[in-house]
Amino acid sequence: MRSGFLVLVASGVLAVVVGGGCGATKNAAINLKETFGYAKRDQLVDAVKDTRDEQQAAKKQFASALDEFMAVTGAKGGELETRYKKLSDQYDKAESRANAVKDEISHTERVAKLVFEEWRAELAQYNSPDLRRQSERLLDDTQGRYDRLITVMKSAASKMDPVLAAFRDQKLFLKHNLTARAIASLQDNADRMQNDIAGLIKEMEQAIAESNEFIEAMQKEGA
């Protein structure tokens, strides 16, 4: 993300935020950035990068949460309170990361919608039929790559909620049952938790790979 650029236009974006509704405000902010030289196409590439980076961070956090869950299942006596607190902290961090991923996906969708709407509308402005056809083919190819990407991103993101729900159940159960019997109950769920998180991580890795391919293709076309 162009942090220097964002600082430069911060006052302008703030004025837009004050003056409009949520969806319209965010669209206006995207358009405002373009007036300062930050093209929508570049904003889309950066949005995909940011989403990819959040997914990478979320993947690591869910793996850490699983490690802590497995540590709890092997805890003894006086360790239980400490392990519970660590598990609770890991859950909170995983939930925060999941929300960040969803926010970045929403932003990516918003930028992409503006990019493709504008691109398609501008096809009518061509005088040259050959250039218009070339641009339309490129648009269709880019839209197709994006559609595949956002489908994979959203599929991976949707897998986070059931994993978080399962973690939340375990955390709530432990909160009032820090006993050997409670730990034995958690051990019964350990395999399922491992499988669920392994599946989530696999999907997130696929989304990250798709993101990298999309970014590379967009940068190559823009070179």
N, C-alpha and C positions, 0 to 999 in steps of 0.2 A: 504494500500500500504506500502511496506517496504521502508520507507523513508531512513533509514540508509543504506540499501543495495543500493538504487539508488544513494546515494552520493558516495558510494564506487566505483561503476562502471561508474560514470559520465564521467570520462576522456576517458574511453574506448568507451562509447556510442558516445561521441563527435567525436572521431576519425572515427567511422563508418559513422556518419552523414555527415562529411566533404567529405568522399570518395565515397558516393553512391547516387542513385536517391531516390525519396521520398518513394515509396512502398518498394523497395528493402532495403532501409535504415532501415525502421521500422521493417521489418522482421529480418534483421541482428541484430538489437538491441534486439529483443526478443530472438534470438539464443545466443547472447552474454551474456545476463542475465543468461541463462541456464548454460553456462560454469562457471559462478560464483556461481552455486548452487541454482538458482531460477528456479525451474522446470517449464516447459511450462504449466503443469496442474495447478500448483499453480498460475501462471500468469493469467490463464483463470479465476480461481475463483476470484482473486483480480480484474480483469477487470469487471466481472459481479457485484462485490460489488461496484466498482466505478461508474458503470452505474446506478445501483440502487440508490446510494446516490445522483447522479446528478438528477435523475428523481424525487426523494423525494424533493430536493431543488427546482426544476422547478415547481412541483405541488404547493408548498407553494407560490412561486413567482407569478404564474398565479392567484392564489386565492387572493393574495395581490393586483395584478393589477385590478382584478374585483372589489374588495372593493373600490379602488380609482376611478374606472370608475363610480360606483354607487354613490360615494360621489360627483363626478362632476355633475351628473344628478340632485342632490339636492342643488347645490350651488346657492348662491345669490350674485348679484351685485359685490361688491369688492372682493369676494372670488374667482371669476372666474380665474383670472391670477394665483393665488397661486395654485388653484386646477389643472389647466392645467399643470403647471410645475411639480406637483407631479405625475400626470397621465403620463406625458412624461417620467419621471424618472422611473416609474414602468414598462412602456413599454420597455425601454432600458434594464432594468434588466431582464425582461422576455425573450427578444430576446437573450441576452447573455446566459441565462440559457438553452434556447432551443438549441443554437449552441453547448454548452458544452455537452448536452445529445447526440447530433448527433456524436460528436467527440468520446465520450466514446463508443457508439455503434459500430462505425467503428473500433476502437481499439479492442473491444471484438471480432468482426468478424475476424479480422486479426489473433489474437492469436488462436481462435478456429480452423481456417483453418489449421494452422501449427500443432496444437495438433492432429487433426483427420487424417491429411495426414500422419504424422509420425507414429501414432498408427496403421493405416491400413497397411502401408508399412512394419512395423515390424512383422505383423502376419506371414509373410513368413519365418521368422527366427526361428520359433518354431520347435523343434524336436518332442515334444509331441503333438499329435493330440488333446488330451483332453484339455490340457492347451490352445492350439490355439483356440479351440471352445469356451472355457470359456472366453477368452480374446475378441473374436469376438462378443460374446453375450453382454458382458459388453460395448464394443465399440458401438454396435448398440443401446443399451439402453441409453447410455450417449449422443450419437448423436441425438437420438429421443427427449430427454429432451431438449437438446440445440436448436434443430430446432424449437420446440414449443416456447421456451423462446425468441429466436431472432425474431420470427414472431410477438409475442405480443409486444416486445420492439419497433420494427420498426412501427407497427401499431399505437401504442400510440404516437410515435415521429411524425408520419405523420399528426396527428391531431393538432399539434402545429402550423403548418404553416398557415392554414386558420384562426385560432384564432388570431394569430399575425397580419395577413393581415387585419382582421376586426378592431383590436385595432389601427393599423396604420391609417386606414381610418378615424376613429373617432378622432385620435390625429391631423391629418392633417386638418380635417374640423374645429376643435376647434382652431387651431393655428391662423387662420385668421377670426374667427367668434365667439369671446368671448362675446356673447350676449344671452339674455334670449331666443330668437328664436332658436339659435343654441342648447341651453340646452334642449329645448323642443324636438328638432329633435333627440338628443341623447336618451332621455327618450323613444322614440318610438322603439329604438333598444335594450333597456335594457334587455327585456325578452330573446331575441335571444342570447345576449352575455352571460347571465346567463346559458342558456341551453347548449350553445357550450362549455363553460368552465366546466360545470358540467360533460358533456360527456367526455371531455379531462381528467379531474381528475379521473373519474371512470376507464378509460383505463390505466392511469398511475398507479393507485393503483393495477390493475390486473397485470401489468408488474412487479411492485415491489414485489407482492406476488409470482409470478412465479420465480423471481430472488432468493428470499429467499428459495424456494423449491429446486431450482437447486443447490445453494450453500450448503444447508444442505445435499443433496444427495451426492455431490462431496466430502464433508468433511467426510461423513460417510464411503464412499468407500475407502477413502485414509487413514482412521484411522488404 
